[in-house]
Amino acid sequence: MGKETYPDPRVVVLSKEVVFAKINGKEDTVLAKKYGIAGFPTAIVASANGEEIDRIVGFSPPEHFSGTVKDYLDGKNTLAFWEERAQKNPEDLSLAYLVGDKYLWRSGFEKAEVQLQKVVSQDPENKTGKADTSAHYLGLIAYKQKNYTEAVTRFSDANRLYPKSGLAPDNDIYVAVSYEKAGEKEKSIEHYQKYLDTYPEGEDRDYAQEHIEKLKGVPQVEQQQ
């Protein structure tokens, strides 16, 4: 976003009202810990004293970014905004999802899990269109806390519960990665290969192939042939 979004006049003018904290995961470890950063890129929208108003996670083009910040300044679509509505409407699963999503990306994993699990357990047919994402996020919560065995279970459950989800390939690659992180080499190879067999044109096919070769100990010279 640095080259496209932040220099845009629509965003520059907003810097007179708020402070943008652009956090690089490798370099800004203190800030990342302070704000509970759970994904990159993340832009913290803060008041002059550094108090967070809310955040934008992932790439956001100028028009969307400026619109989101304006909403935040008006008190709209923030964590507090959605949480208040969810408390007044506890049966609304879409609100539960929005609150869970907000907590996830600020590393509030325990509170995120409560909301996301509520969506999954009460929406087995994915009528909200958010249950499959909620199931995927439950896997991410375990993964981000380095509970890789639990992550395998949760990502597998996500595909079992919502097999037609567009997130199925992501769940499958995360199963393989989680096995690798857990030190289960053979299972990791098996699931990377499953990914390649299931999604021969998948976005992560090169990553899967590279990790199969790495785990099998294929010499670098052979990998390049």
C-alpha positions, 0 to 999 in steps of 0.5 A: 500500500505504501506506493499506491495508497498512502501518497494518494491525495484522498489519504494524505488529507486524512493524515491531518486528522489521524495518525497512520501506523504502518507496521512491518512485521520484521522490523517493527516488532515492538509496535507489532506486539503493542498493537497485537498485529496478526497479519500484514500489511496492517495500518493502525488508524490512531489518535494523536496520542497513539490510541487505536481507533481501529485498523485496516488489514490487507491491501486496500486501494486509496478509495476504499482506504479513505472511505474506511478511515472516514467511517472510523472517524465517524464511529462507524464499522469499528470494533466498538461499533459492531460489538455494541450491535452484537450485544443487542442482537445476540442471535445475529450471526453476521454480527458475531462474525464481524466482531470475531473478525475484528478480534482475530486481526488484533490478536484477541484470539480468545474473544475471536474464537467465541464469536467465530465458533458461535457462527460455525455451530449455528450455521452448518449450511453456511446460510450467512455466507460467513460460516466457512470463513469462520471455520477457516479463521478458527484454524488460523487462530490455532496456527497463529498460536503455534498449536499446529496439531489443533490447527490441522484438526480445525482446517480439516474440520473446515473442509469437512463442514464446508467442502464447497467453500472457496477456502478449501484450497487454503485449508488444505495447504494449511494442513500441510504447512501445519504438519510441517511446522509440527515436525511430522515430515511424512504427513506433511509430504502426503498433504502437500502432494494431496494439494497438488493432486487436488488443485493442479493449477492452485495458487500454492502449487509451486510452494507445495512442490518446493516444500515436498522437495525440501522435505525429501532432501532433494538437492538444490541442483536437482530442483532447478533441472 
